[in-house]
Amino acid sequence: MIDLTARQIVAFQRKILRFYKLYGRDLPFRRTTDPYRITVAESMLQQTQVDRVVPKYEAWIRRWPTWQALARSNRRQLLTMWSGLGYNRRCLYLGELANIVVTQYLGKLPDDPALLQKLPGLGPYTSNAILIFAFNRPLITIDTNIRRVLMHEFRLPASTSKAELEILARRLLPRGRSRDWHNALMDYSVLRLPRKLPSVPPQSRQSRFLGSVRQIRGEIIRRLTRSNKLDIEALSREMKRSEADVCNAALALQKEGTIRISGKIIRLA
């Protein structure tokens, strides 16, 4: 475990926060502390680039500005609005979450970590992120960008465990500035560090999108937002993919509860 003095910790905090003050990005979900808007943003940002999220986030908030408005949506509307972000189950979780918040919590998202993690789509990372960015709670959360900063700045070996990073992150967290601190670390990674760092190997690599099963999944959902049903044979011909590929993609969507398959006909669940 890295051994830091109090002076080193303060120096690092000043360095990162100074950078953020000078160069921090102006993003729409940073102009609010509304738990609803933060939850929408954090759901969209999972495994999705910020520049793709911003227009989707703004359009979503215009259409559904509150939990109550979102609770009145249906699956087709959610999937249509979400189209292009991928991992479609996330938007369905948001719809389920809105109904729970409205019916069980009087339209107010709980701020208890244990309760949050029991709600649809809110795992440990997302729950902590909501508490940090909406409530400025003194918690830590480590995404890919924050991991890059810690690994690079403290010259940590690739073998450094998640638990060790979490201990370091807690020691570095400035008192009363959790929201600013996490935004600052993310921006320092994106704007200051090289895109590829030989000393910080990526934790995982996403497979190529074009020609992948993910592409077929996305096309199935896109078409179902415009049509009540799809024929697997017709879709495979139009996409110039085998029926087996289309079936595999459809089965994966059915498993996550997004669609249902009857024979060779696909419909939204």
VENQUI-V160810 format. One record per pair of residues at least 24 apart in sequence whose C-alpha atoms are under 8 Angstrom apart, sorted by sequence separation. I is the first residue (numbers start at 0). J is the second residue. D is the distance in whole Angstrom. If there is no record, write none. Layout:
((I & J & D) (I & J & D))
This chain:
((36 & 60 & 7) (70 & 94 & 6) (95 & 119 & 7) (96 & 120 & 8) (141 & 165 & 8) (55 & 80 & 8) (69 & 94 & 6) (70 & 95 & 8) (140 & 165 & 8) (27 & 53 & 7) (55 & 81 & 7) (93 & 119 & 7) (139 & 165 & 7) (26 & 53 & 8) (70 & 97 & 5) (92 & 119 & 5) (93 & 120 & 7) (36 & 64 & 8) (69 & 97 & 6) (70 & 98 & 5) (92 & 120 & 5) (36 & 65 & 8) (139 & 168 & 7) (27 & 57 & 8) (35 & 65 & 7) (67 & 97 & 7) (139 & 169 & 6) (215 & 245 & 7) (219 & 249 & 8) (35 & 66 & 7) (66 & 97 & 5) (67 & 98 & 8) (70 & 101 & 7) (89 & 120 & 7) (138 & 169 & 8) (232 & 263 & 7) (52 & 84 & 7) (66 & 98 & 8) (212 & 244 & 7) (216 & 248 & 5) (231 & 263 & 5) (51 & 84 & 7) (139 & 172 & 8) (212 & 245 & 8) (215 & 248 & 6) (216 & 249 & 7) (230 & 263 & 6) (231 & 264 & 6) (66 & 100 & 7) (67 & 101 & 6) (230 & 264 & 5) (231 & 265 & 7) (66 & 101 & 7) (137 & 172 & 8) (212 & 247 & 8) (213 & 248 & 7) (229 & 264 & 6) (230 & 265 & 6) (145 & 181 & 8) (148 & 184 & 7) (212 & 248 & 6) (216 & 252 & 7) (228 & 264 & 7) (229 & 265 & 5) (47 & 84 & 7) (137 & 174 & 7) (228 & 265 & 5) (229 & 266 & 7) (137 & 175 & 7) (139 & 177 & 8) (228 & 266 & 5) (67 & 106 & 7) (136 & 175 & 8) (137 & 176 & 8) (138 & 177 & 7) (145 & 184 & 6) (148 & 187 & 7) (227 & 266 & 6) (228 & 267 & 8) (66 & 106 & 6) (135 & 175 & 7) (137 & 177 & 6) (144 & 184 & 7) (145 & 185 & 6) (148 & 188 & 6) (227 & 267 & 7) (43 & 84 & 7) (135 & 176 & 7) (136 & 177 & 6) (140 & 181 & 8) (144 & 185 & 5) (147 & 188 & 7) (157 & 198 & 7) (135 & 177 & 5) (136 & 178 & 8) (156 & 198 & 8) (157 & 199 & 7) (135 & 178 & 5) (145 & 188 & 7) (157 & 200 & 7) (223 & 266 & 7) (144 & 188 & 5) (148 & 192 & 8) (154 & 198 & 8) (223 & 267 & 7) (132 & 177 & 8) (144 & 189 & 7) (151 & 196 & 8) (43 & 89 & 8) (131 & 177 & 6) (132 & 178 & 5) (42 & 89 & 6) (131 & 178 & 5) (151 & 198 & 7) (42 & 90 & 8) (150 & 198 & 8) (151 & 199 & 7) (150 & 199 & 6) (42 & 93 & 8) (147 & 199 & 6) (39 & 93 & 7) (35 & 108 & 7) (34 & 108 & 7) (42 & 120 & 8) (42 & 125 & 7) (41 & 125 & 6) (38 & 125 & 8) (41 & 128 & 7) (41 & 129 & 7) (38 & 129 & 6) (37 & 129 & 6) (34 & 129 & 7) (37 & 132 & 7) (37 & 133 & 6) (34 & 133 & 5) (32 & 132 & 7) (33 & 133 & 6) (34 & 134 & 8) (32 & 133 & 4) (31 & 133 & 8) (32 & 134 & 7) (85 & 217 & 7) (83 & 217 & 8) (82 & 217 & 8) (82 & 220 & 8) (82 & 221 & 6) (78 & 220 & 7) (79 & 221 & 7) (78 & 221 & 8) (79 & 224 & 6) (78 & 224 & 7) (75 & 223 & 8) (76 & 224 & 8) (75 & 224 & 6) (12 & 171 & 7) (23 & 182 & 8) (11 & 171 & 8) (12 & 172 & 8) (23 & 183 & 7) (12 & 173 & 7) (8 & 170 & 8) (24 & 186 & 7) (0 & 163 & 7) (8 & 171 & 6) (16 & 179 & 8) (19 & 182 & 8) (23 & 186 & 6) (16 & 180 & 7) (19 & 183 & 5) (15 & 180 & 8) (18 & 183 & 7) (1 & 167 & 8) (91 & 257 & 8) (16 & 183 & 6) (19 & 186 & 7) (88 & 255 & 7) (15 & 183 & 6) (19 & 187 & 7) (88 & 256 & 8) (15 & 184 & 7) (18 & 187 & 7) (88 & 257 & 7) (87 & 257 & 8) (15 & 187 & 7) (75 & 267 & 8) (74 & 267 & 8))
